[in-house]
Amino acid sequence: MMWSLLHYHFVPGGPLGCSWILMWSTVHVIFSSFFFSKEVVRVLCRNTNIYAAKKIAGGQKRKWSDVTIDEVYHFLSLVIYHGLVKTTAGRDMWRRGRLYSLAFPASVMPGYRYEAILALFHMSDPADDVANDLLRGQPGFDGLCRLNPLQDQILTACRAYYHPRQNLSVDERMVATKARIGMKQFMKEKPTKWGYKLFVLADSSNGYTCDFTIYEGKARTPSGQGLSFDSVVNLLRVPYLGTGYGVFVDNFYTSAKLFVHLHGIGFGACGTVRESRLGFPRTTINALPKAAARGDMRWIRSGPLLFVKWKDTREVAMCSTIHKAYTGKTSARRVKNKRTGIWSTENIPIPEPVSAYNKFMGGVDLSDALIKYFSVTQKTRRWYMKLFLHFVDIAVVNSFLLYKEMAVAKGERALTQKAYREVLCCQLADVGQQQPCPPAETSVEATGGPSTSGQEKQRPKGCFPVPIGAPSSDPRLKATEGRRKCVHCKKKTIFMCRSCEVPLCIIVDRLCFTEWHDLQCTQ
C-alpha cells in the first residue's frame, strides 16, 4: 500500500486537543526516517567497521569488508524477516533442500555476510568503550555506553513523532537473557523471569511505547524517594508530553508522595495501593467489615488523594487523584447461591477508580503482546545485542502503530502487523537498488485483492540470462572473469538475470536460472 505525501495530519485524542503525525510515501520511510535515520545508520556503520577492524587485527578469522548504509538496511530486513520465519539458527535461512529453500534471504545478501555483520555489529565507538571501561566502579562509569547512539535515536523518535492520548500506563518489561551481568534482574510475577528490566511508558489506547528507561541495578541519579518514585517521574517529561494526562500504575509504584508530586506538576494518577505504604489512612472508623458483601465499598479523601476499598472476591485498595469514588457503574459477576448451588449473574457496584484502572492499565501489556507476536530476538553472545534486537522490536511496532493511525485517519484499510512487516522487509531489502529484486509482493490479506503489477511493469524487458561482466579480451578468461556466487546453488557462475540482476547458473546439470524463477512464482 502506498501513501501520498500530505501536510500535517491531526489525530484527535490528546489531552491538549490533538496530536499530529506526518504522512509519508512508503511503509519503510516511517521506520527508516524516524527510528533508523541515515545519520544514525552512518554512525553505526563507522563504529561497526572500527570494531571489526579491531577484532580482525586481534586474530579473529572472518571474511570482512566494510559495511555500508544500504547493507545495514538490508541486514535489518533480514533481522525482521527472522521474526516472521522462525528458524532455530540464523544460517538455516540460507539452507537448501526440501525442508527449507527460503528464497528471500539469499536474494538480499549471502549468509556468510549476514553472520559477519551480526557477529561484528557495534553501536558505540570502540574508543569510547575503552575509556568508559577504565571508569568502572567510579562515578563517571556508564553501564549503557555500548547502547549509544542507537538508544538515544530510538528514545528521541518515540517521544517526538507521536503525541499520546490522555491515558498512559507505566509498568516493567523484561527482555529475556541468560547473560552473566549485574544488570540482569529476576521478577517472579512476570512470564519472563530473568532478563533486563525496562520501565516503560505506553499509550493505553494502542500500546505505543512513548518512553522507556533501562534499569542498571540501581538508579543513576537517585532522588532519595525510592526506585518506584524515580522510575515514574523520569518517564513523565513535561517538556515534550505537556500536562493533563492520567497515569495508571500498579501497587509497586503507588504512594501518597508520588501521587501528590504528580498532581503538583499537572498529572493525574490512579493505581492499586499497598495498605502498608506510608500515607495510607490508618483509621478503622470507616473500614470494610470482615463479613462485607460483594460490591461493598468505603472511601476517604486526604487533600487531592482519594483512597477506596472495595470488596470483590477479595478486598481491593485503590488510590486516585482524578476520579470520584462512585458514579453509579456496575459490573457483572457470576455468583453461586450458597443454599441452592446455582450460578447466576449479578450486577454489583464498582468504584470509578477500579473501572478506569481495569480499562487503562494494560498499555504496556498490549505493547509487549504486539512485540512478542513477531519478536526478532535471537541467541547472541554479546549482552548489548539483545537490547539492540529489542530496539528493533520497539521501532517496528511503533512504526506500525504510526502507520495504522495514518490509515485510520485517511479512512483506508490498514495492513495487519504481519502484512506490514512483510512489506517492510521487502522495502528495506530494496534500499539502494535501481529495481526491486525480486519485486516486493503484496499479499491478498494486506490489500483485499490480488497483487498489483505496477512494479512488474517497471522491470526491464523480462527475465533473460546475460553475462555478469563485459566479455574479456583474453580468451582464457572468458569462462571465469567476473564470476559471482549463484543465489540458488551457491556455486560460481558468469551469468545473471537481466531483469532481476541476480547471478544464476545456466548449464546442463545446473539450470538454476529456471529453477530459481519457478520458485519465485510459487512463493
C-alpha positions in Angstrom: 0.0 0.0 0.0 1.4 3.4 -1.0 0.7 6.7 0.9 0.6 10.0 -0.9 2.6 12.8 0.7 0.4 15.1 2.8 0.8 18.0 5.1 0.5 17.7 8.9 -2.5 15.5 9.7 -4.1 15.9 13.1 -5.4 12.9 15.1 -7.8 13.7 17.9 -7.4 12.3 21.3 -4.6 14.1 23.1 -5.1 15.9 26.4 -4.3 19.2 24.8 -6.7 18.7 21.9 -4.9 16.9 19.1 -1.7 15.1 18.1 0.0 15.2 14.7 1.8 12.6 12.6 3.2 13.0 9.1 2.1 11.1 6.0 5.0 9.5 4.1 5.2 7.9 0.7 6.1 4.3 1.7 5.9 2.0 4.7 9.7 1.7 5.2 10.2 5.5 5.3 8.3 5.7 8.6 10.7 3.1 10.0 13.9 4.3 8.4 13.4 8.1 8.7 12.0 8.1 12.2 13.7 5.3 14.1 16.8 4.3 11.9 17.7 7.5 10.2 20.6 7.6 7.7 22.6 9.9 10.1 22.4 7.3 12.9 23.0 4.3 10.5 26.1 6.1 9.2 27.4 6.3 12.7 26.5 2.6 13.2 28.5 1.8 10.0 31.5 3.7 11.2 31.5 2.1 14.6 30.9 -1.4 13.2 33.8 -1.0 10.8 36.2 0.2 13.5 35.1 -2.6 15.8 35.5 -5.2 13.0 39.0 -3.9 12.1 40.0 -4.2 15.8 38.7 -7.7 16.1 40.3 -8.9 12.9 43.6 -7.3 13.9 43.3 -9.2 17.2 43.2 -12.5 15.4 39.5 -13.2 14.7 39.3 -15.1 11.4 36.3 -13.9 9.5 35.9 -12.7 5.9 35.1 -9.0 6.2 34.7 -5.8 4.1 33.4 -2.5 5.4 29.7 -2.4 5.8 27.7 0.3 4.0 24.5 2.2 4.9 22.5 0.2 2.3 23.9 -3.0 3.7 22.7 -2.1 7.3 19.1 -1.6 5.9 19.4 -5.0 4.1 20.7 -6.5 7.4 17.7 -5.0 9.3 15.4 -6.5 6.6 16.7 -10.0 7.4 16.5 -9.4 11.2 12.8 -8.5 10.8 12.4 -11.4 8.5 13.8 -13.8 11.1 10.9 -12.7 13.4 8.4 -13.7 10.7 10.0 -17.0 9.7 11.4 -18.6 12.8 14.4 -20.9 12.5 16.5 -22.4 15.2 19.6 -20.9 13.8 20.1 -17.9 11.5 22.1 -19.8 8.9 19.1 -22.1 8.4 17.5 -19.3 6.3 20.1 -20.0 3.6 19.9 -23.8 3.7 18.7 -25.6 0.6 16.7 -28.7 0.4 13.2 -30.0 0.9 12.8 -28.6 4.5 14.0 -25.0 3.9 14.5 -23.4 0.4 13.8 -19.9 1.6 14.4 -17.7 -1.5 14.2 -14.2 0.2 17.4 -14.2 2.4 19.7 -15.3 -0.4 18.2 -12.5 -2.6 19.1 -9.9 0.0 22.7 -10.9 0.9 24.8 -14.1 1.3 24.5 -16.0 4.5 28.2 -15.6 5.5 27.8 -11.8 5.1 24.7 -11.7 7.4 26.6 -13.7 10.0 29.6 -11.5 9.8 27.6 -8.3 10.3 25.6 -9.9 13.2 28.8 -11.0 14.8 30.7 -7.7 14.5 27.8 -5.2 14.6 28.6 -2.4 17.1 26.6 0.6 18.2 29.1 2.7 20.2 32.6 4.0 19.3 35.1 1.3 20.5 37.4 4.1 21.7 34.6 5.4 24.0 34.1 1.9 25.2 37.7 1.6 26.3 37.6 5.0 28.0 34.4 4.1 29.8 35.6 0.7 30.9 38.5 2.4 32.7 36.0 4.2 34.9 34.3 1.0 36.1 33.4 1.4 39.7 33.8 5.2 39.6 31.0 7.9 39.4 31.5 8.6 35.7 31.0 5.0 34.5 28.1 4.5 32.1 26.8 0.9 32.1 24.8 1.5 28.9 27.7 3.1 26.9 27.6 0.3 24.3 24.0 1.0 23.5 24.6 4.6 22.4 23.9 6.2 19.9 21.1 4.0 18.9 19.3 4.1 22.2 19.2 7.9 22.0 17.8 7.8 18.5 15.0 5.3 19.4 14.1 7.4 22.5 14.1 10.6 20.6 11.9 9.1 17.9 9.4 7.5 20.4 9.0 10.9 22.1 9.0 13.2 19.0 6.7 11.6 16.4 3.6 10.6 18.3 1.6 12.6 20.8 -0.1 10.1 23.1 -3.8 10.2 24.1 -4.8 11.2 27.5 -4.4 7.9 29.4 -1.0 6.4 29.9 0.3 3.4 31.8 3.7 2.7 33.5 4.9 -0.9 34.1 8.0 -3.1 33.8 9.1 -5.0 30.8 11.5 -7.9 30.8 13.9 -8.6 27.9 15.0 -12.3 28.3 18.7 -13.0 28.7 21.0 -15.6 30.3 24.0 -13.3 30.3 26.1 -13.2 33.5 25.9 -9.5 34.1 24.9 -7.4 37.0 22.0 -5.7 35.1 20.1 -9.0 34.9 17.0 -9.0 37.1 14.6 -11.6 38.5 10.8 -11.0 38.6 8.8 -14.0 39.7 5.5 -12.5 38.7 6.5 -11.9 35.0 6.3 -14.6 32.2 10.0 -13.8 31.6 11.6 -14.4 34.9 15.2 -13.4 34.2 16.3 -10.6 31.9 17.0 -6.9 31.5 14.3 -4.8 33.2 12.9 -1.7 31.5 10.5 0.8 32.9 8.1 1.6 30.1 5.6 4.4 29.5 2.9 3.4 27.0 -0.3 4.8 25.5 -3.2 2.8 27.0 -5.3 3.1 23.8 -2.9 1.3 21.4 0.2 0.2 23.2 2.6 2.7 21.6 5.9 2.9 23.6 6.2 6.5 24.5 9.4 6.3 26.6 11.5 3.8 28.5 14.5 3.5 30.8 16.8 0.5 31.2 17.3 -0.4 34.9 21.0 -1.0 35.6 20.6 -2.4 39.1 20.4 1.0 40.8 19.2 4.5 39.8 21.7 6.7 38.1 20.6 9.9 39.9 18.6 8.8 43.0 16.4 11.4 44.4 16.1 9.7 47.8 12.4 9.0 47.3 12.9 5.4 46.2 13.1 3.5 42.9 9.3 3.4 42.3 9.1 7.1 42.7 12.1 7.9 40.4 11.2 5.4 37.7 7.8 7.1 37.1 9.0 10.7 37.4 11.8 10.1 35.0 9.4 8.8 32.3 6.9 11.8 32.6 8.9 14.5 30.8 6.7 17.7 30.8 8.7 19.5 28.0 7.6 17.0 25.3 4.5 15.5 26.9 2.7 18.5 28.3 0.3 18.1 31.2 -3.2 16.9 31.8 -2.6 13.1 31.5 -3.9 10.3 33.6 -1.2 7.9 34.6 -2.1 4.3 35.7 0.3 2.3 37.8 0.3 -0.9 39.9 0.9 -1.2 43.6 4.8 -1.2 43.2 4.7 2.4 42.2 1.6 3.8 44.0 2.4 6.0 47.0 0.9 9.2 48.5 4.2 11.0 48.0 4.3 10.1 44.2 0.7 11.0 43.6 0.9 14.3 45.4 4.1 15.1 43.3 2.4 14.2 40.0 -0.7 16.3 41.0 1.6 19.2 41.6 3.1 19.1 38.1 -0.2 18.6 36.3 -0.5 14.8 36.0 -3.4 12.8 37.4 -2.7 9.3 38.7 -4.5 6.1 39.6 -3.4 2.7 40.9 -3.7 -0.1 43.3 -2.0 0.6 46.6 -0.5 -1.5 49.4 -2.1 -0.7 52.7 1.3 -0.8 54.3 2.6 2.1 52.3 3.4 5.4 54.1 0.5 7.8 53.7 -2.3 5.2 53.5 -5.1 6.2 56.0 -4.8 4.1 59.2 -8.2 4.9 60.5 -10.6 2.0 61.2 -13.7 4.1 61.7 -14.9 3.7 58.1 -13.2 0.3 57.4 -14.9 -2.5 55.5 -16.3 -5.1 57.9 -14.9 -8.6 57.8 -18.2 -10.0 56.5 -18.6 -7.3 53.8 -20.8 -8.4 50.9 -19.5 -8.4 47.3 -19.7 -4.8 45.9 -19.4 -3.0 49.3 -17.0 -0.1 49.2 -15.6 2.6 51.6 -13.6 5.7 50.7 -11.8 8.6 52.3 -10.2 11.7 51.0 -6.9 13.3 52.0 -6.3 16.5 50.1 -6.1 15.6 46.3 -5.9 11.9 47.2 -8.9 9.6 47.1 -8.5 6.2 48.8 -11.0 3.5 48.0 -11.5 0.0 49.5 -13.9 -2.3 47.6 -14.9 -5.9 48.1 -14.9 -8.2 45.1 -13.7 -11.8 45.6 -11.2 -10.1 47.9 -10.5 -6.6 49.2 -9.1 -4.2 46.6 -7.4 -0.9 47.7 -7.1 2.0 45.2 -5.7 5.5 45.2 -6.6 8.2 42.7 -6.3 11.9 42.1 -8.6 12.0 39.0 -11.7 10.1 39.9 -14.8 10.3 42.0 -15.4 7.4 44.4 -18.6 6.1 42.8 -20.5 7.2 39.7 -23.2 4.5 39.7 -21.3 2.0 37.5 -21.9 -1.7 37.9 -20.0 -4.8 36.8 -21.4 -8.3 36.0 -20.2 -11.1 38.2 -21.1 -14.8 38.3 -22.3 -15.7 41.8 -23.1 -19.1 43.3 -26.1 -19.3 45.6 -24.8 -21.0 48.8 -28.2 -22.5 49.5 -29.1 -23.9 46.1 -25.7 -24.2 44.5 -27.0 -22.5 41.3 -24.8 -20.0 39.4 -26.3 -16.7 38.3 -25.1 -13.3 37.0 -25.4 -10.3 39.3 -24.5 -6.6 38.7 -22.5 -5.3 41.6 -21.5 -1.7 42.2 -17.9 -0.9 41.1 -15.9 2.2 42.1 -14.8 4.6 39.4 -11.0 4.2 40.1 -11.3 0.4 39.7 -13.3 0.6 36.5 -10.8 3.1 35.0 -7.8 1.0 36.2 -9.1 -2.1 34.5 -9.6 -0.2 31.3 -6.4 1.8 31.0 -3.7 -0.1 33.0 -2.9 -2.6 30.1 -1.0 -0.3 27.8 2.4 -1.8 28.5 0.9 -5.4 28.3 -0.6 -4.5 24.9 2.8 -3.3 23.7 4.5 -6.4 25.0 1.9 -8.6 23.1 2.5 -6.7 19.8 6.2 -7.2 20.2 6.0 -10.9 21.2 3.9 -11.9 18.1 6.9 -11.5 15.7 9.8 -10.7 18.0 13.2 -10.5 16.3 15.1 -11.7 19.3 17.7 -14.5 18.8 20.6 -16.0 20.6 23.7 -13.9 20.9 26.9 -13.9 23.0 27.1 -10.2 23.4 24.8 -8.8 26.1 24.1 -5.5 24.3 23.0 -7.2 21.1 19.9 -8.5 23.0 19.0 -4.9 23.7 19.8 -3.9 20.1 17.3 -6.5 18.9 14.7 -5.2 21.4 15.2 -1.7 20.0 14.4 -3.1 16.5 11.2 -4.6 18.0 10.2 -1.3 19.5 10.9 0.6 16.3 8.9 -1.9 14.2 5.9 -1.9 16.5 5.9 1.9 17.0 6.3 2.5 13.2 3.4 0.0 12.6 1.2 1.9 15.1 2.0 5.2 13.4 1.2 3.8 10.0 -2.1 2.4 11.4 -3.0 5.8 12.9 -2.5 7.4 9.4 -4.5 4.7 7.7 -7.4 5.2 10.1 -7.2 9.0 9.8 -7.3 8.7 6.0 -10.2 6.3 6.1 -8.3 3.4 4.5 -8.0 -0.2 5.4 -4.7 -0.7 7.3 -2.4 -3.7 6.9 -2.2 -6.2 9.7 1.1 -6.2 11.7 2.2 -9.4 9.8 1.5 -7.9 6.4 3.2 -4.6 7.5 6.3 -6.5 8.5 6.3 -8.4 5.2 6.1 -5.1 3.2 8.8 -3.5 5.4 11.2 -6.5 4.8 10.8 -6.2 1.1 11.2 -2.4 1.0 14.3 -2.4 3.3 15.8 -5.2 1.1 15.3 -2.9 -1.9 17.1 0.1 -0.4 19.8 1.3 -2.8 18.7 -0.8 -5.7 17.5 0.6 -9.0 14.8 -2.1 -9.4 13.3 -4.2 -6.7 14.9 -7.7 -6.8 12.8 -9.7 -6.5 9.8 -7.3 -6.6 8.1 -6.8 -3.3 4.9 -8.9 -3.1 1.6 -7.6 -1.7 -0.5 -10.2 -0.1 -4.2 -10.6 -0.6 -4.6 -10.2 3.1 -3.0 -6.8 3.0 -4.9 -5.3 0.2 -8.1 -7.3 -0.1 -7.2 -8.3 -3.7 -4.5 -9.8 -5.9 -1.0 -8.4 -6.2 -0.6 -5.3 -8.3 1.6 -5.3 -11.3 2.9 -1.8 -11.1 6.4 -2.9 -10.1 6.5 -5.6 -12.7 5.8 -3.0 -15.5 8.9 -1.1 -14.4 11.2 -4.1 -14.7 13.5 -4.0 -17.8 12.4 -6.2 -20.7 11.7 -9.5 -18.9 13.9 -12.2 -17.4 16.7 -13.4 -19.7 20.3 -14.7 -19.0 23.1 -12.2 -19.7 26.9 -12.3 -18.8 27.7 -10.7 -15.5 30.5 -8.6 -16.9 31.8 -7.4 -20.3 33.5 -10.2 -22.3 37.2 -10.4 -21.6 39.7 -9.8 -24.4 41.7 -12.7 -23.2 40.1 -16.0 -24.4 41.4 -17.8 -21.4 39.4 -15.7 -19.0 36.0 -15.7 -20.9 34.7 -18.5 -18.7 36.0 -17.2 -15.3 36.2 -13.4 -15.3 33.5 -11.6 -13.3 32.1 -14.8 -11.8 29.8 -14.5 -8.8 28.1 -17.0 -6.5 24.8 -18.3 -7.7 21.9 -17.3 -5.4 20.3 -20.8 -5.9 23.1 -23.4 -5.7 26.0 -21.1 -4.3 28.4 -22.2 -7.0 30.3 -19.8 -9.3 28.6 -18.6 -12.5 29.3 -16.0 -15.1 25.6 -15.5 -15.9 22.8 -13.4 -14.3 19.2 -12.5 -14.9 18.9 -9.2 -16.9 15.8 -8.1 -15.0 16.3 -9.5 -11.5 20.1 -8.8 -11.5 21.0 -11.9 -9.5 23.7 -14.4 -10.5 22.3 -17.8 -11.7 23.8 -20.9 -13.3 22.7 -21.9 -16.8 24.5 -25.2 -17.6 23.1 -28.6 -18.4 23.4 -30.2 -15.0 22.6 -26.9 -13.0 19.8 -25.0 -14.6 19.4 -22.7 -11.6 18.1 -19.8 -13.8 14.8 -21.7 -14.5 14.6 -23.3 -11.0 15.0 -20.1 -9.2 12.5 -18.2 -11.2 10.0 -21.0 -10.9 10.5 -20.9 -7.1 9.8 -17.1 -7.1 6.5 -17.7 -8.9 5.3 -20.2 -6.3 6.1 -18.0 -3.3 
